Amino acid sequence: MREASAESRSEAAGVRRWLAHNAWRLVLLFVGVLLPLAGFVTLADDIHEAEAFHFDDALLLHLHGLATPGLNTFFVVLSKLGYEWGVIPLDVLIVAVLLLRRRWRKAAFAATAFVGSALLNLGSKQLFQRERPSLWESIAPESTFSFPSGHAMGSMTLAVAAVLLTWHTRWRWPVLLAAITFAGLVSLSRVYLGVHYPSDILGGWCAALVWVIGVHTVMFRRRWSLPAP
């Protein structure tokens, strides 16, 4: 009886120690996985039911009202950087650098995050088949389906992966700031150009967070699990 009680107290103490040192991981899982997953499911359900979001058209029209030739050029370039001019080359570069440095697991994580995100986005677009906004004729028209935004999802995937890869280095805060700024501006460009609803952007962000943090949790599970008794 005493041995069982001592073992129980020891296990409880071990759990308390783990929580004291790893509370941030639980917060990250909640904020980075559970909340975005709930958000994506809510958005997806409303889109599947063809329900309109009251903020979509209002935000689109507000940004369109701010349009100028200079902003048009700026956001077109940002949009390009959010895909073929920036995100894709950076994805390839990150994986290549990690392979050259023989960081096999990190390279596998990055490749899985980037490729899986792209495939997930393509599959989701075909599943929901949401039409693009048509409030005005865009200067950078798109012909594919709208939800979730590929630019928002791709830029957020790159941002989250970069932050996770550099989190234990002295570069984490500069990378975090740059990642948030880049993903935010790329996503804003898609709404400004009138080729995505704001809800498409939210869906892309949520899907990227769930996917990348989920992959990281699986591939680096020892960092997320309780120590063996």
Contacts in CASP RR format, 6 or more apart in sequence:
PFRMAT RR
TARGET T0000
AUTHOR 0000-0000-0000
METHOD contacts of the structure
MODEL  1
MREASAESRSEAAGVRRWLAHNAWRLVLLFVGVLLPLAGFVTLADDIHEA
EAFHFDDALLLHLHGLATPGLNTFFVVLSKLGYEWGVIPLDVLIVAVLLL
RRRWRKAAFAATAFVGSALLNLGSKQLFQRERPSLWESIAPESTFSFPSG
HAMGSMTLAVAAVLLTWHTRWRWPVLLAAITFAGLVSLSRVYLGVHYPSD
ILGGWCAALVWVIGVHTVMFRRRWSLPAP
11 229 0 8 1.000
14 227 0 8 1.000
15 226 0 8 1.000
18 226 0 8 1.000
18 227 0 8 1.000
19 26 0 8 1.000
25 223 0 8 1.000
25 224 0 8 1.000
28 213 0 8 1.000
29 213 0 8 1.000
29 217 0 8 1.000
29 224 0 8 1.000
32 209 0 8 1.000
32 210 0 8 1.000
32 213 0 8 1.000
33 209 0 8 1.000
33 210 0 8 1.000
33 213 0 8 1.000
33 214 0 8 1.000
33 217 0 8 1.000
36 205 0 8 1.000
36 206 0 8 1.000
36 207 0 8 1.000
36 209 0 8 1.000
36 210 0 8 1.000
37 206 0 8 1.000
37 210 0 8 1.000
39 202 0 8 1.000
39 203 0 8 1.000
39 206 0 8 1.000
40 148 0 8 1.000
40 203 0 8 1.000
40 204 0 8 1.000
40 206 0 8 1.000
40 207 0 8 1.000
40 210 0 8 1.000
43 147 0 8 1.000
43 199 0 8 1.000
43 202 0 8 1.000
43 203 0 8 1.000
43 206 0 8 1.000
44 128 0 8 1.000
44 147 0 8 1.000
44 203 0 8 1.000
46 53 0 8 1.000
47 128 0 8 1.000
47 130 0 8 1.000
47 147 0 8 1.000
47 199 0 8 1.000
48 128 0 8 1.000
53 197 0 8 1.000
53 198 0 8 1.000
53 199 0 8 1.000
55 198 0 8 1.000
55 199 0 8 1.000
56 133 0 8 1.000
56 197 0 8 1.000
56 198 0 8 1.000
56 199 0 8 1.000
57 133 0 8 1.000
57 135 0 8 1.000
59 191 0 8 1.000
59 198 0 8 1.000
60 133 0 8 1.000
60 135 0 8 1.000
60 191 0 8 1.000
60 194 0 8 1.000
60 197 0 8 1.000
60 198 0 8 1.000
61 135 0 8 1.000
63 188 0 8 1.000
63 191 0 8 1.000
63 192 0 8 1.000
63 194 0 8 1.000
64 135 0 8 1.000
64 136 0 8 1.000
64 192 0 8 1.000
64 194 0 8 1.000
66 192 0 8 1.000
67 192 0 8 1.000
71 192 0 8 1.000
72 139 0 8 1.000
75 188 0 8 1.000
75 189 0 8 1.000
75 192 0 8 1.000
75 193 0 8 1.000
76 139 0 8 1.000
76 140 0 8 1.000
76 189 0 8 1.000
76 193 0 8 1.000
77 85 0 8 1.000
78 185 0 8 1.000
78 186 0 8 1.000
78 188 0 8 1.000
78 189 0 8 1.000
79 140 0 8 1.000
79 151 0 8 1.000
79 186 0 8 1.000
79 189 0 8 1.000
79 190 0 8 1.000
79 193 0 8 1.000
80 86 0 8 1.000
81 87 0 8 1.000
81 182 0 8 1.000
81 186 0 8 1.000
82 151 0 8 1.000
82 154 0 8 1.000
82 155 0 8 1.000
82 186 0 8 1.000
82 189 0 8 1.000
83 150 0 8 1.000
83 151 0 8 1.000
83 154 0 8 1.000
87 151 0 8 1.000
87 154 0 8 1.000
87 155 0 8 1.000
87 158 0 8 1.000
87 186 0 8 1.000
90 158 0 8 1.000
91 110 0 8 1.000
91 114 0 8 1.000
91 158 0 8 1.000
94 110 0 8 1.000
94 114 0 8 1.000
94 158 0 8 1.000
94 161 0 8 1.000
94 162 0 8 1.000
94 165 0 8 1.000
95 107 0 8 1.000
95 110 0 8 1.000
95 111 0 8 1.000
95 114 0 8 1.000
98 106 0 8 1.000
98 107 0 8 1.000
98 110 0 8 1.000
98 165 0 8 1.000
99 107 0 8 1.000
105 219 0 8 1.000
105 220 0 8 1.000
106 165 0 8 1.000
108 219 0 8 1.000
109 161 0 8 1.000
109 164 0 8 1.000
109 165 0 8 1.000
109 215 0 8 1.000
109 216 0 8 1.000
109 219 0 8 1.000
109 220 0 8 1.000
110 161 0 8 1.000
110 165 0 8 1.000
112 215 0 8 1.000
112 219 0 8 1.000
113 157 0 8 1.000
113 160 0 8 1.000
113 161 0 8 1.000
113 211 0 8 1.000
113 212 0 8 1.000
113 215 0 8 1.000
113 216 0 8 1.000
114 157 0 8 1.000
114 158 0 8 1.000
114 161 0 8 1.000
116 211 0 8 1.000
117 153 0 8 1.000
117 154 0 8 1.000
117 157 0 8 1.000
117 207 0 8 1.000
117 208 0 8 1.000
117 211 0 8 1.000
117 212 0 8 1.000
118 154 0 8 1.000
120 153 0 8 1.000
120 207 0 8 1.000
120 211 0 8 1.000
121 148 0 8 1.000
121 150 0 8 1.000
121 153 0 8 1.000
121 154 0 8 1.000
121 204 0 8 1.000
121 207 0 8 1.000
124 147 0 8 1.000
124 148 0 8 1.000
124 207 0 8 1.000
125 144 0 8 1.000
125 145 0 8 1.000
125 146 0 8 1.000
125 147 0 8 1.000
125 148 0 8 1.000
125 150 0 8 1.000
126 145 0 8 1.000
128 145 0 8 1.000
128 147 0 8 1.000
129 145 0 8 1.000
130 145 0 8 1.000
130 146 0 8 1.000
130 147 0 8 1.000
130 197 0 8 1.000
130 200 0 8 1.000
131 145 0 8 1.000
131 146 0 8 1.000
132 142 0 8 1.000
132 145 0 8 1.000
132 146 0 8 1.000
132 194 0 8 1.000
132 195 0 8 1.000
132 196 0 8 1.000
133 146 0 8 1.000
133 194 0 8 1.000
133 195 0 8 1.000
133 196 0 8 1.000
133 197 0 8 1.000
135 194 0 8 1.000
136 194 0 8 1.000
138 193 0 8 1.000
138 194 0 8 1.000
138 195 0 8 1.000
139 193 0 8 1.000
140 193 0 8 1.000
140 195 0 8 1.000
141 195 0 8 1.000
142 195 0 8 1.000
146 195 0 8 1.000
146 196 0 8 1.000
146 197 0 8 1.000
146 200 0 8 1.000
147 197 0 8 1.000
147 199 0 8 1.000
147 200 0 8 1.000
147 203 0 8 1.000
148 200 0 8 1.000
148 201 0 8 1.000
148 203 0 8 1.000
148 204 0 8 1.000
148 206 0 8 1.000
148 207 0 8 1.000
149 187 0 8 1.000
149 190 0 8 1.000
149 196 0 8 1.000
149 200 0 8 1.000
149 201 0 8 1.000
149 203 0 8 1.000
149 204 0 8 1.000
150 204 0 8 1.000
151 186 0 8 1.000
151 187 0 8 1.000
151 189 0 8 1.000
151 190 0 8 1.000
151 196 0 8 1.000
152 183 0 8 1.000
152 186 0 8 1.000
152 187 0 8 1.000
152 190 0 8 1.000
152 196 0 8 1.000
152 200 0 8 1.000
152 201 0 8 1.000
152 203 0 8 1.000
152 204 0 8 1.000
152 205 0 8 1.000
152 208 0 8 1.000
153 203 0 8 1.000
153 204 0 8 1.000
153 205 0 8 1.000
153 207 0 8 1.000
153 208 0 8 1.000
154 204 0 8 1.000
154 208 0 8 1.000
155 182 0 8 1.000
155 183 0 8 1.000
155 184 0 8 1.000
155 186 0 8 1.000
155 187 0 8 1.000
156 183 0 8 1.000
156 187 0 8 1.000
156 204 0 8 1.000
156 205 0 8 1.000
156 208 0 8 1.000
156 209 0 8 1.000
156 212 0 8 1.000
157 208 0 8 1.000
157 211 0 8 1.000
157 212 0 8 1.000
158 179 0 8 1.000
158 182 0 8 1.000
158 183 0 8 1.000
159 179 0 8 1.000
159 180 0 8 1.000
159 182 0 8 1.000
159 183 0 8 1.000
160 179 0 8 1.000
160 208 0 8 1.000
160 209 0 8 1.000
160 212 0 8 1.000
160 213 0 8 1.000
161 212 0 8 1.000
162 175 0 8 1.000
162 179 0 8 1.000
163 172 0 8 1.000
163 175 0 8 1.000
163 176 0 8 1.000
163 179 0 8 1.000
164 212 0 8 1.000
164 213 0 8 1.000
164 216 0 8 1.000
166 172 0 8 1.000
166 175 0 8 1.000
183 205 0 8 1.000
187 201 0 8 1.000
187 205 0 8 1.000
190 196 0 8 1.000
190 200 0 8 1.000
190 201 0 8 1.000
191 197 0 8 1.000
191 198 0 8 1.000
191 201 0 8 1.000
217 224 0 8 1.000
END
